[in-house]
């Protein structure tokens, strides 16, 4: 009887914690939008960017579509057209509004989308509370939905930064001063012996992971060295001043074509005014800080810089092995800038985004979450200054196409031992 009572108490605490976590994560999305006007929340500045209000609606659609509509049948949707408007790329869930045209959705209004969130939140939390002992399958889906929302919290900040950068007034997302950045540590090389190692999420781990982080598997690494510091703005200025953007011998063929076609000669948000360099940030236009990690560079640029440096980009296995043996904190507050593997910028690796040996996507429509993108993209590791608290881990695999650079992406160097 005592054991049974203890189990029931643990289940109740777990269920209460789940509802609390749900409310906290969902509220944080709306908190991120507080500095924005309704007009800000509607703009789509390029096809890869989504309007802020679309992020608020899509993350709500996720909970409605994959939890309420699936487990509370017969289910009456909040609005019959929202499934069409706010589906992202789940082909098995039906037709979708074209991604490049999300900025044309002046209706529903931001206020109507907030009402949508309120109603779905009410339905979810009421149902979870009524369930009492939440089945493991439901808990896993809610947890997946919350991690999905955290991904969109980062996307929302990436996207609104691009939106604001397109405004000639260069308005700031935040009027607070740019947070201090811990000076990058002196660049040093740490040697790793390599050998037969394992990467991927630990089996039977209680912590959340995406399906693309599994299964944990063995691989062989030759001895290598990894730099302790991320590449800095000052390092990048040296690359530029040495003609790095004009030297075709440093660039991959596709990268050189991309650089020429787009006249790329500097990181994405850099500007030069009267001989001085500035960087557009979420805090507006700022004088370039030579000691901050360089950010918003593409894989092509990162690979060219690494070759210019007489080094290379690490593989994702090298990065994960090194980070797993580092004592840097994982859970960092948004906008902070700390030393270590996490909380500064995502770091390009030389690894193509592909399935681990034995990978199996999630069953059903959620199998479209990660697996179908395992083509033509590159893996980034770590986390950025805008990554939500608690959303970083050593096995996390971020991925983007090699030409993309509106995401918060930088690099650290590796070399053969």
Secondary structure, DSSP 8 states (H G I E B T S, - for coil): -HHHHHHHHHHHHHHHHHHHHHHHHHHHHHHHHTTS-TTGGG---STT---HHHHHHHHHHHHIIIIIHHHSSS---S-TTHHHHH--S-GGG-----GGGGGG---S-HHHHHHHHHHHHHHHHHHHHHHSS--HHHHHHHHHHHHHHHHHHHHHHHHHHHHHHTSTT---S--S------------EEEE--EEEEESS-TT-SS---GGG-S-EEEEE--EEEESS--BHHHHHHHHHTTTTT-GGGS-HHHHHHHHHTT--S-TTEEEETTEEEEEETTEEEE--TTSB--S--HHHHHHHHHHTT-EE--HHHHHHHHHT----S---TT---SSSSSB-EEEEEEE----TT----SGGGGGTTGGG-SSEEEEES-BTTS-TT---TT--EEEETT--SS-EE--EEEE-
